[in-house]
């Protein structure tokens, strides 16, 4: 059986990044017969942040987006504007009495016999 989305009622469960993205895309496609359900009084799901009375920001969950899709990246830039923080991730491992950058890079310095 083939389903025609244009004739369907659509329920979106959760106003996290995925639910919000689905709602956005349905609107782009001209599909308006959908409802987004969220149990909290705010959108964001585990990507939400909160400020306490001391001004500290607490994250409900991870806030990492990793994408190579220009349409997705463009939408995030458009919606978040200056609220979008970008940074290059660095990871280091303590091994043989020194820090080594992770992901491993094979170099002559990496391959030296250190005893």
LOVEX-349259 format. One record per residue (C-alpha): residue in one letter; chain; residue number from 1; y, x, z. Coordinates in Angstrom, 2 decimals. Layout:
<nodes>
{residuo A; cadena A; num NUM; y Y; x X; z Z};
...
</nodes>
This chain:
<nodes>
{residuo X; cadena A; num 1; y 0.00; x 0.00; z 0.00};
{residuo X; cadena A; num 2; y 3.37; x 1.41; z -0.98};
{residuo X; cadena A; num 3; y 6.34; x 0.86; z 1.35};
{residuo X; cadena A; num 4; y 9.85; x 0.31; z 0.01};
{residuo X; cadena A; num 5; y 12.24; x 1.78; z 2.60};
{residuo X; cadena A; num 6; y 15.16; x -0.23; z 1.21};
{residuo X; cadena A; num 7; y 13.42; x -3.46; z 2.34};
{residuo X; cadena A; num 8; y 12.23; x -2.12; z 5.70};
{residuo X; cadena A; num 9; y 13.61; x -2.31; z 9.20};
{residuo X; cadena A; num 10; y 13.54; x 1.18; z 10.64};
{residuo X; cadena A; num 11; y 13.40; x 2.14; z 14.33};
{residuo X; cadena A; num 12; y 14.56; x 5.65; z 15.23};
{residuo X; cadena A; num 13; y 13.35; x 6.71; z 18.65};
{residuo X; cadena A; num 14; y 15.65; x 9.17; z 20.41};
{residuo X; cadena A; num 15; y 19.17; x 10.42; z 19.74};
{residuo X; cadena A; num 16; y 18.28; x 14.09; z 19.79};
{residuo X; cadena A; num 17; y 18.94; x 16.32; z 16.79};
{residuo X; cadena A; num 18; y 16.03; x 14.91; z 14.79};
{residuo X; cadena A; num 19; y 16.84; x 11.25; z 15.46};
{residuo X; cadena A; num 20; y 20.52; x 11.79; z 14.67};
{residuo X; cadena A; num 21; y 19.55; x 13.67; z 11.50};
{residuo X; cadena A; num 22; y 17.30; x 10.82; z 10.37};
{residuo X; cadena A; num 23; y 20.09; x 8.27; z 10.96};
{residuo X; cadena A; num 24; y 22.56; x 10.44; z 9.03};
{residuo X; cadena A; num 25; y 20.19; x 10.84; z 6.08};
{residuo X; cadena A; num 26; y 19.36; x 7.13; z 5.94};
{residuo X; cadena A; num 27; y 23.08; x 6.38; z 5.77};
{residuo X; cadena A; num 28; y 23.48; x 8.92; z 2.97};
{residuo X; cadena A; num 29; y 20.72; x 7.13; z 1.06};
{residuo X; cadena A; num 30; y 22.44; x 3.79; z 1.55};
{residuo X; cadena A; num 31; y 19.76; x 2.46; z 3.91};
{residuo X; cadena A; num 32; y 21.53; x 0.56; z 6.67};
{residuo X; cadena A; num 33; y 18.78; x -1.54; z 8.23};
{residuo X; cadena A; num 34; y 17.90; x 0.85; z 11.04};
{residuo X; cadena A; num 35; y 18.41; x 1.00; z 14.78};
{residuo X; cadena A; num 36; y 18.54; x 4.15; z 16.89};
{residuo X; cadena A; num 37; y 17.09; x 3.81; z 20.41};
{residuo X; cadena A; num 38; y 18.04; x 6.24; z 23.19};
{residuo X; cadena A; num 39; y 17.12; x 5.80; z 26.86};
{residuo X; cadena A; num 40; y 20.03; x 7.93; z 28.12};
{residuo X; cadena A; num 41; y 23.72; x 7.01; z 28.01};
{residuo X; cadena A; num 42; y 24.44; x 10.06; z 25.79};
{residuo X; cadena A; num 43; y 23.15; x 11.54; z 22.57};
{residuo X; cadena A; num 44; y 21.68; x 15.01; z 22.18};
{residuo X; cadena A; num 45; y 18.26; x 14.85; z 23.79};
{residuo X; cadena A; num 46; y 17.13; x 18.29; z 24.94};
{residuo X; cadena A; num 47; y 20.01; x 19.82; z 22.97};
{residuo X; cadena A; num 48; y 22.58; x 18.25; z 25.33};
{residuo X; cadena A; num 49; y 24.73; x 20.26; z 27.75};
{residuo X; cadena A; num 50; y 26.46; x 19.15; z 30.93};
{residuo X; cadena A; num 51; y 29.37; x 20.54; z 32.93};
{residuo X; cadena A; num 52; y 29.20; x 20.52; z 36.73};
{residuo X; cadena A; num 53; y 32.15; x 20.21; z 39.11};
{residuo X; cadena A; num 54; y 32.55; x 24.01; z 39.16};
{residuo X; cadena A; num 55; y 32.93; x 24.12; z 35.39};
{residuo X; cadena A; num 56; y 29.52; x 25.67; z 34.77};
{residuo X; cadena A; num 57; y 27.65; x 24.47; z 31.66};
{residuo X; cadena A; num 58; y 24.00; x 23.53; z 32.08};
{residuo X; cadena A; num 59; y 21.71; x 23.15; z 29.07};
{residuo X; cadena A; num 60; y 19.06; x 20.43; z 29.13};
{residuo X; cadena A; num 61; y 16.87; x 22.49; z 26.80};
{residuo X; cadena A; num 62; y 16.93; x 25.05; z 24.04};
{residuo X; cadena A; num 63; y 19.87; x 25.11; z 21.66};
{residuo X; cadena A; num 64; y 18.49; x 27.27; z 18.89};
{residuo X; cadena A; num 65; y 18.69; x 26.16; z 15.27};
{residuo X; cadena A; num 66; y 17.04; x 28.31; z 12.66};
{residuo X; cadena A; num 67; y 17.43; x 27.22; z 9.08};
{residuo X; cadena A; num 68; y 17.61; x 28.54; z 5.54};
{residuo X; cadena A; num 69; y 18.51; x 25.14; z 4.08};
{residuo X; cadena A; num 70; y 22.07; x 25.08; z 2.75};
{residuo X; cadena A; num 71; y 22.36; x 21.28; z 2.97};
{residuo X; cadena A; num 72; y 21.35; x 21.31; z 6.65};
{residuo X; cadena A; num 73; y 23.54; x 24.32; z 7.47};
{residuo X; cadena A; num 74; y 26.50; x 22.70; z 5.70};
{residuo X; cadena A; num 75; y 26.09; x 19.46; z 7.66};
{residuo X; cadena A; num 76; y 25.93; x 21.32; z 10.98};
{residuo X; cadena A; num 77; y 29.10; x 23.25; z 10.06};
{residuo X; cadena A; num 78; y 30.84; x 20.03; z 9.04};
{residuo X; cadena A; num 79; y 29.87; x 18.09; z 12.18};
{residuo X; cadena A; num 80; y 30.26; x 20.81; z 14.80};
{residuo X; cadena A; num 81; y 33.16; x 22.75; z 13.30};
{residuo X; cadena A; num 82; y 34.50; x 25.18; z 15.91};
{residuo X; cadena A; num 83; y 31.93; x 23.92; z 18.42};
{residuo X; cadena A; num 84; y 29.22; x 25.89; z 16.62};
{residuo X; cadena A; num 85; y 28.42; x 29.24; z 18.23};
{residuo X; cadena A; num 86; y 26.63; x 31.78; z 16.06};
{residuo X; cadena A; num 87; y 25.11; x 35.00; z 17.25};
{residuo X; cadena A; num 88; y 22.61; x 37.54; z 16.07};
{residuo X; cadena A; num 89; y 19.50; x 37.60; z 18.19};
{residuo X; cadena A; num 90; y 18.37; x 40.92; z 19.60};
{residuo X; cadena A; num 91; y 15.18; x 41.58; z 21.49};
{residuo X; cadena A; num 92; y 14.15; x 44.82; z 23.17};
{residuo X; cadena A; num 93; y 10.93; x 45.93; z 24.83};
{residuo X; cadena A; num 94; y 10.67; x 48.56; z 27.58};
{residuo X; cadena A; num 95; y 7.89; x 50.92; z 26.48};
{residuo X; cadena A; num 96; y 7.17; x 54.57; z 27.17};
{residuo X; cadena A; num 97; y 10.23; x 54.96; z 29.39};
{residuo X; cadena A; num 98; y 12.67; x 53.64; z 26.79};
{residuo X; cadena A; num 99; y 13.80; x 50.44; z 25.12};
{residuo X; cadena A; num 100; y 12.41; x 49.77; z 21.66};
{residuo X; cadena A; num 101; y 13.94; x 47.15; z 19.43};
{residuo X; cadena A; num 102; y 11.75; x 44.18; z 18.63};
{residuo X; cadena A; num 103; y 10.82; x 43.29; z 15.81};
{residuo X; cadena A; num 104; y 9.27; x 46.68; z 15.42};
{residuo X; cadena A; num 105; y 10.69; x 48.94; z 12.74};
{residuo X; cadena A; num 106; y 8.56; x 51.82; z 11.63};
{residuo X; cadena A; num 107; y 10.65; x 54.98; z 11.62};
{residuo X; cadena A; num 108; y 9.97; x 58.64; z 12.26};
{residuo X; cadena A; num 109; y 11.46; x 58.22; z 15.75};
{residuo X; cadena A; num 110; y 9.10; x 55.34; z 16.48};
{residuo X; cadena A; num 111; y 6.06; x 57.32; z 15.35};
{residuo X; cadena A; num 112; y 6.75; x 60.50; z 17.37};
{residuo X; cadena A; num 113; y 4.00; x 61.42; z 19.79};
{residuo X; cadena A; num 114; y 5.62; x 61.00; z 23.21};
{residuo X; cadena A; num 115; y 3.36; x 61.98; z 26.07};
</nodes>
